[in-house]
């Protein structure tokens, strides 16, 4: 087999396992027989270690990629000993010994290891990104930290030397584990314990570990003090063993992949790196910042104060109680429980039991492999699609919108239109209790932070310097934005919003009869208009990925919209003036009228979509089969030859392709559309165009049509403004 080809294929496998990038090698070296020390040897981007060679890697040595075990002139095995240094990846192909020792904090670090035929990997220290073993490889673990996953398929073996072994929180003696950690196993398996070196560990198929045969060898471990540990500055230990206690505060920190087993952890401040694992541990987070934490069975976590957490994963058998803090995303696996009475969660992926009585939360997204999740909401004013509801139910339609107010007075919005997805297996229980009285007076926010949301009949005015937090929800309310900032994931239902200044963050959604007028200021990316909502843009800007969904209407009289503007099935959009900064797309059932302004990119019309081109300037048009493109103009030509004999007011089908349709639109603008057919290679489109099965038509109108279009634009603008301002002033 070609060695270079094999090397490349294994490199790809290691990159997949480790999740890191290995650069294309430009320098290489081959070590034949003998003993080599690095340093002084400088490791190249590829270092091949042949049979009969031994490579010792110490502090200071670093290499992008080390390939060990290639067939060489000397019989025997290749050996690589790590006591320090760094390697992006180690590909041990065959007949190789890999030995790794040293501190898991400042010892050797290896991005990933792939072990093949007759390879033995002996780890009692250091830090390894991930391990992938195949053939008859052996993995011996007595220390160190595995940051990501350990995958050892059929024919391989994994042996762990240490003590205190537990399988799913049940003490387990030495021997071969009867329940292998297989990704496709019907039951979850978690193995915990302490390595011979004294480092605690957690392995679980819940987090991607896949081990066909696992042997546990009971060996005494170094004794450990049970005196409380306080880390107020500097870096704390790599983990906690059973019975240990640790408090983190001030400027202290815990390293990446900190692991606690049967311990107690209190975080009041400081910083915690990524990959924290807590098994059968009591924990409280009230301050500081964490990248992410995984909670295994038996772990109970209290979240409060001003702690910030990027990612929290709660697995079966764990519980989480949230009374404060801010969590960017929380993943609640089946068999775990999460309750929340205050605080902020940006995104929830349910799968276990959720109970909310207060606080604010954003998107609710069921993952495809999670079933039978359950959510209890304690509060009042529950409405499904604007009608009162109570008790148990499931969201059935993509147009369903559930609104209500939690016990602490915080309104919420749940539904596909709020960015939420995957409700097929989410059961919701609405528990009705009394609520605090909503303040009916106009709320003015100037230079401070506003409330968490608005309930029915409330009104808010945001001025310069004011701010509304993320996941702000308004139900049957009024908002005027003259300045300031609204954080991400604003959700309004049956509400009116006027924007003349300031800024609205990403993931704004307007739904169920909401009316939005933007006459200044800026709206961020991923703005969604849903069923019954109307959006009027007069000036200001809307960011990228603005989507006009079923039953919503968008009118643009000025300003600008970012690229990837989309009109979906049942949505309608009309552009009279302003600029679309990039491409636009009209899906099946969507309607797009271009009557003025400029589209700097192409407009793509999908099957069943409709484009009505009356005025303005567009870079190009592409159309799928069954797409409908109607061009309304004062004159038309094909490849520069005028189309004579057209009748005013009648529509003519254009069947020619690979030609240029040009002329003068109804508003007097010159246009030129390339009607080239799409280009396909091996049945796949490689260059867009206008399908022969698309319906391209032209309609001839007299010159005064342009004046009528401008007049209609002015009337629409005045009518929409009057309607909206009447609602706002009546509040």
N, C-alpha and C positions, 0 to 999 in steps of 0.2 A: 504493500500500500504506500502511496505517496505520503511522505511524512509531513510535508507542508500542508497538504489538503486535510490530513487528520488533525493537525494542530489547529487549523482554522475552525474546523467543525467543533472541536472541543472547546475552543475559546468562546464560540457562540453559546455553547451550553452553560459554561461558567458565568457568562454575562447574564443569562436568563436567571440562573439560580441566585446570583449575588445581587443583581439589580444595579450593577455599576458598569461603566464604559471602559472597555479595553481598547486603546488606540491601535490603529494599524501599524504594525511594527516596521521600523525602518533600519534598526540595527540588531544584530544577533551575534551570539558566540556559542561555541560548543566546548564543553568540558569533557575530555576523555578520561582515562584512568588517573587516579591520584587523589590527593586531598587539596581542596581549594578553600581559602579563607576570604570572606567578604565582610568588611574590608580586610586587606587593601584591594582585593579584586573589586572592580566596578561592574555591577550587574547591568547588562544591556537590556534593551526592550524585550528581547527573547534570549533566555539562557537555557541551552539544552544540556542536560546532565546525563551522560551516557552510563551504561553499566560499568561498574568498576570505579566509578568516580564518587567522591564524597564532597558535598558543598556545605560549609558552615557559615551561616548568615548571622551576623551580630549587629549591634547597634550601629546606626549610620548607613548601613547598606540598604539600598532601595532599588527595586526594579519593577517595570510595568508587568512583566509576565515571565514566569519561570516554568519551563517544560522539563520534566524529569522522567527518566526511564527509557529513553530512546535506545534502540539497538545500537550497540557500539562494538568495538574490536575486542573488548575485555569481557570475559564471562563474569557472571555474578549479578549483583543488584546495584542500583543507584541509591544513594542516601543523601537526603537534604535535612540538615539540622538547623532549626530556627531557635535562637535565643534572643533575638532582637531584630531590628530592621523592619522592612515592609515589602510586600509584594502584592500587586493588584490581583493576581490569580496564580494558582499552582495547578498545573495539569499533570498529574501523575499517571502516565499511560500504562506502564506495566513494570513488574519486578522492581518496585521502588519502596523505600522506607522514608516516611516523612515524620519527623519528630519536632514537636513544638513545645517549648517550655518558656517560663518567665512570667512576669506580672501581667494580669489581664488589663491593667490600666496603662502602664508605660512599657510593656513588653512588646513582643513581635505582633504585627497586625497583617492579616492576609485577607484580601478582598473576597476570595472564594477558593475552594479546593474541589477538584474533580479527581476521583480516585477510580482506577480501572483494575485490570487483571493483575492478580498477585501484588496488590498494593496494600501496605499497612500504614495507617495514619494514627500516630500516637500523640495525643494532645493532653498536656497537663498544665498549660498556661497559655498566655497570649489572647488574642482576639481574632476570631475568624468570621467573615461575613456570612458564609454559608457553605454547606458541604453537600456534594452530590456523589454518591458511590454507586458503582455498578460492577458487574462481573462477580468475582469472589473477593472483593475488597473487604478489609477489616478496619473498623473505626474503633479506637480505644480512647475512652474519655475518662480522665481523672482530674481535670481542671480546665481553666480557661473559660472563655465566653463565646458562645455561638450567637451572633447577632440576629440572623434571620432564620433560615430553615435548615434542617438536617434531613436529607433524602437518601435512604439506603434501600434499594430495590431488592427483588428476589435474588438469592444467592449470596448476598452480602450479610455482614453481621456487625452489630454495634454492641460494645461492651462498656458499661459504666462502672467505675470503681469509686466507692464512697460509702455513705451511710444515710440512715433516716429515710429510706426510700418509701414513697407512698404512690399508690395508683388510685386516682380519683379519691384522694384523701383517706385511703385505707392503707395501713402499714403493710409492706410487702417484703418478704425475705429474699435472700439471694436466689438466683436461678434465672432461667429463661422466662421472660414475661409471656404469660399465656395470651394476653390481649395485645396484639401488635398495634403500633400506632400507624394505621393506614388511612390515607386521605379518603378512600371510598368506603371505609367501615361504617356500618349503620349507627354505631354508638361512638360517642366522643371518649377519648382516653387522654388523661393528663398524668404524667409522671413527674414527681418532684423529689428532691433530695439534696444532699450536699456532696460535692466531689471530694475526692481524697485530699485535694489541695486546700479544702475549706471553703470553696466558692459554692453558693447555692445555685440550683438550676431548675428550670421548668421546661419540659418537652411536651408538646401536645399536637395531635392532628387538627385541633381547632385552629391552630395558628400556622398550619402548613407543614409540620414535621411528618415524615412518611418513612417508617422503619419496619422492615419486614421481620427481622429477628433481633430482639433486644434482650441482652443478658445483664443482670444486675449482680455485682460482686461486692459483698459487704466488707469494707475495710475501715479501720479506725481512722478518724479525721482529727486534725489538731483541735485542742480545746478552745473554747471561745468565752470571753467575758460577757456576762449578762447585765453589766452595769449600763445604764442609759447612755446613749451616744448623742452629743449635741454638735451640730455642724452649723456654725454661724458665719464662718468664712473658710475659704479653701474648698477642696474637693473631698467629699465623703467617701466611704467604702464602696466597693462594687456591688455589695448586696448585704442582706440580713439573713442570718440563720435562725432556726427555731428558738423562740424565747427572747430574741434581741429586740431592743427598742431604739428608735432614732428620731430626733427632732431636727428639722432643717429650718433655718431662719436667716434673716438679714442678707448677707452677700454670699452665703454658702451655696454649694452646688452638689448635685449627685451626677455621676458619670452616665453616659449612654448605656442602655441595656442593664440598668440597675434591677436586681432581682431580690425579692423578699419572699421567704417561705415560712409560714407559721410565726410571723413576727408582728411588730407594731410600728407604724410609721406615721409621723405627724409633720406636715409641711405647713409652716407659717410664713415662709418667705423663701427667697433664693431662687435657684434655677435648677430644673431637672431635665436632662437630655432625653433623647428619643429611646423608644423601646423598653420602657419600664414594664416589669412583670411582677404582679402581686398575686400570690397563691395562699389561700387560707390565712389572710393577713387582715388585721384591723387597721384602717387608714383614715386620716382626716386631712383634707386640703383646705386651708383657709387663707392662704396668701402665696405670693410668688408666681412662678410660671412653669408650666410643664408642656413638653412637646407632645407626648402621648403616653398613655398607660393602658395596659391590658389587665383586666381583673379576672382571675380564675376562680374556681369553686371555693366557697368558704370565705371569700373576701367581702368585707363590708366597708364601704367608703362613704364618708360624709364630706360634701362639698359646700363651702360657705365663704363668707367674706368677699375679698376681691381677687381671689385666685383666678388665673386664666389658664385654660387647657385647650390645646389645639385638637387633640383626638382622644376620645375615651371609648374603650371597647370593654363591654361588660358581658362576660360569658356565663354559661349556665352555672347556677349555684352561687352567684355573686349578687350583692344588693348595693344600690346607690341611692343616697338621699341627698337632694340638692336644695339648699336653702339660701343660695347666693352664688357669686362667682359667675364666670363666663366660659362656656364651652363651645368651641367652634363646631365640632361634630361629635355625636354620641351614637355608638352602635350597640344596641341592646339585643343580645342573642337570646334565642328561645331558652327558657328556664331561668333567666335572670329577671331582676325586678328593679325598676327605677321609679322613684317618686320625686316630685318637684313642687315646692311651694313658693319659691322665689328664685331669682337668677335669670340666666339667659343661655339658651342653646340655639346655635345657628342652624344645625341640621340634625335630624334624628332618623336613624334607620332601625325601626322597631322589629322585634322578633320575640320578645318576651312580654312582660307585663309592665305597662306604663300607667302612672297615676299622676295627673296634674291638677293642682288646686291654685296655682299662682305662677308668676314669672312669665316670660315670653319665650316662644320657640318659633323657629322658622320652618324650613321644608321638612316634611315627613315622607321619607322614601324607603319603602319596603324593598329589600334586596330579593332577587329572584329565588334564592334557595331557602328563604325563611318562611315558615308557615305558622298559621294560627296565632298571630300576635294579638295582643289585647290592650286597649287604651281606655282608661277611665278619665273623664273630665268632670271636675266638681265645680259647679257654678250655676249660671242662669242665662236667660236671654238666648237660648239655643235656637238657631234657625237653620233649616236645610233649604237652600234655594229660596230664601226669603220667607219661609213658612215655619211656624213653631214645630219643634220636634222634641222628643224625650225618649229615654229608655235605651234599648240595644238596637243597633242597626249597622249596616255596612254601606259605604259609598258604592253606588252601582254604575254611575255614568261619569264620563270624563267631564261633563258639564256640572256635576254636583259640587256645591259649595256649602260647607258647614261653617257657621259662625256662632259666636257666643262670647260670654264673659266669665272668666275664672273667678274663684271665690275672693281673690285679692283685688278684683276690679280690672284685671288685665284682659282686654279683648283678644280674640284669636281668630284665625282663618285657616281652615283645612280644606283642601280640594286640589284637583289637578290644575286648576287655574291659579293656584297659589304656589306652583312649582312642585307640588307633592305628587308622588307617583306610587303605583303598586299597592292598591288597596284591596286586592282580591281576598287576601287572608287577614286583613286588619279588622277586628271587631271593635266597635266603639260603644262605650256605655256612658250615657249622659246622666249625671246625678245632680238633681236640682236642689240648690240651697240658696239662702238669702245673700244679697249683694250689698255693698256700700252704695249710697246714693251718688249718682253721677252729677257733677257740677255743671249746670246748664249755662253758666256765664262764659263769654268768649275768653279763651285762653290765649294770652299773648306771651310768646317766648322770644326774649331779646337778651342775648348775652349769656344764656344759661341752657340747661338741658331740660327738655320738655317731658311730659308723661310717657308711659309705655304705649299708650294707644288712645283711641277715641271711641266712645260708645254712642249709641243712637241719640241723635239730637245735639251732640256736642260739636263745638266749632273751635278751630285753632288758627292762630296767625303767627307765622314764623318770620322773624325779622333778622337783620344782619347780626351775626354773632351767636344766634340761637342754634340749637341742635336737637334732633330727635334720634334716638338710638336705633340700632338695627332691629329688624323684625317688628317694626311699628305697624300696628293694624288699626284701620279705621272702618267702622261699620255704620252705615247710615249717618255719616258725619260730613263736616265741611272743613277743608284745609286751604289756607291761603299762604303761599310761600313767596315772600318778597326778598328774602335773603337767607343766610344761614345754610345749614347742611342737614339732610336727612340720610341716615346711614343705610346700609344695604338691606334688601328684602322688605321694602315698603309694600304693604298689601292694603288695598282699599276695596270695599264691597259696598255697592249701592251708595256711593259717596261722591262728593264733588271736590275737585282739586284744581286750584288756580295757581300757576307758577309764573311769576314775572321776574324772578331773580333767584339767586342761591343755587344750590346743587342737590340733586337727588342721586343716591348711590345706585349700584348695580342691582339687578333682579327686582325691579319694581313691577308690580302686577295690578291692573285695574280690571274689575270684573263685576258681573251681575248688576248692570245698569249704572255703572259709575261714569262720570263725565269729567274729562281732563282737558283743560285749556293751558297751553304752554306759550307764553308770550315773553320769553326771556329766560335766562338761567340755563341750566344744563341737567339733562337726565342721563344716567349712566347706561352701561351695556345691559343686554338681556331684559329689555323692557317687554312685557307681555300685555296685550289688550285682549280681554276675553269676552264671553257671551254678554251682549247687552251694553257693552261699554263703547263710548265714543271718545276719540282723541282728536284734538284740534291743535296743530302746531302753527303758530303765527311767526314767532321768532325764537331765538335760542337754539338749542341742539338736543338731539337724542342720539345715544351712542350706538355701538355695533349690535347686531343680532336683535333688532326690534322686530317683533312678530305680531301680526294682526290675525287673531284666531277667529274661529267660528262665531258668527253673530256679532262681531265688533266692526266698527267703522273708524277709519283714519282719514282725516283731511289735513292737507299740508298747504299752507298759504305763504310760507316763508321759513327761514331758518335752515337747518341742515340735519340730515340723518346719516348715521354711519353705515358702513358696508354690511352686507348680508341681511338686508331688509327682506322680510318674507310675508306674503299674504297667503294664509292657509285656507282650507276648505270652508266656505261660508263667510270668509272675511272680505271686507271691501276697503279699498284705498283709492284716494283721489289726490293727485298732486297738481296744484295750480301754480305754485311758485316755490322757490327754495332749491336746495341741492341735496341729492342723494350721493354720498361720497364714494360709493362702490357699487357692487353688484346687487341686484334685486331678484327675487324669486316669487313666482305665482304658482301655488300648488293647485291640484285638482279642486274645482269648485270655488277657487278664489277669483276675485275680480279687481283689476288694477286699471284705473283711468289716469293717463298722463296727459294733462291739459296745459302744462307749462312747467317752468323750472328746468332743472338739469339732472340727468342720471349719468354719473361719470363712468359707471361700469355697464355691463350687459344686463338686460332683463331676460331671465329664463322663464319661459312659460311651460309648465308641466302639463301632462295629459289632463284635459278637462278644465284647465285654467284659462283665463281670459284677459287679454290686454286690449284696451281701447286707447289708441294713440291719436290724440287730437292736437297736441301742441308740445312745446318744449324741445329739449335736446337730449338725445339718448345715444350712448356710444355704440350699442348694438343690441340685437334681439336674437335669442335662440329659442327654438320651439320643439317640443316633443310631439309624437303622433297624438292626434286628437286635441292638440292645443288650439286655441282660438286667438288669432291676432287680427284686429280690425284697425286699419289706418284711415283716418278721416282727414281729407285735405282738399286744397283748391286746385292742385294739378299733380299728375303722376307721370313717371317715365320708367322704362325698363332698359337697363344698360344704356341710358342716355337718350333713348328714343321715346318721345312723348306718346302717352296712351290717349289716342283720340277716340271720339265717339262715346265717351262716358256720359251717362245720364245723371243729372243732378238728383241727389237723394237716393239713388239706387246703389246696391252693393254688388261688387264684382269679385269673384273668386280668382285668385292668382295661383295658377298651377305650375308656372315656371320655377325652376330651381337652378342653382349655380348662376344666378343673375343678381344684379343690384337694382333694388326698387328705390326710387328717389322721387323728389318733388317738393311741394310746398304744403305744409300742414295747415289745418284750419285756422290756426292762430297766426299764420304768415311765416312760421319758421321753416327754413329749409331742412330736409331730412334725407338720409341715405342709409338704407338697410341692406346688408349683405344676406342674400337668401341662399347661401351655399349649403349643400347637404352636409350632414355630419359625416365624419370620417371614422370608419371602424377598422380595427385590427383584431383578428381572431374572435370576431363576434362582440368585441367590446369597443365602446366609443372612446376615441383618443382625441378627437377634436369636435367641439360642439357645432351645431348648425341649425338649420330649419328643416325639419323632417318633411318628406314628401307627403306624409299623411296629416300634416298640420293644416289647419284651415286659415289661410292668409287671405284677407279680403281688403278691398279699398272702397271707400265711399266718397263720392265727389260732392262738395258743398260750395255754396257761393261765398264770396269774400266777406260779407257781413257776419258770417258765422263766428268769426274770430271775436267781433265786438260783443256778440251775444254771450260767448264763453267768458269774456272778461267781466261782463255785467253779472253773470251768474256767480262768478267767483266772489265778487264784492258782496252780493246778497247773502251768499252762504256764510261769509265771514261775519257780517253784521248779525245775522240771525243766530248763529252759534254763540256769539259773545253775549247777546241780549239774554238768551236762555240761561246761560251759565251765571252771569252776573246777577240775574234775578234770583236764582237759588241761593247764591252766596249772601247777598244783601238781606234776604229774608231770614237768614240764620240768626 
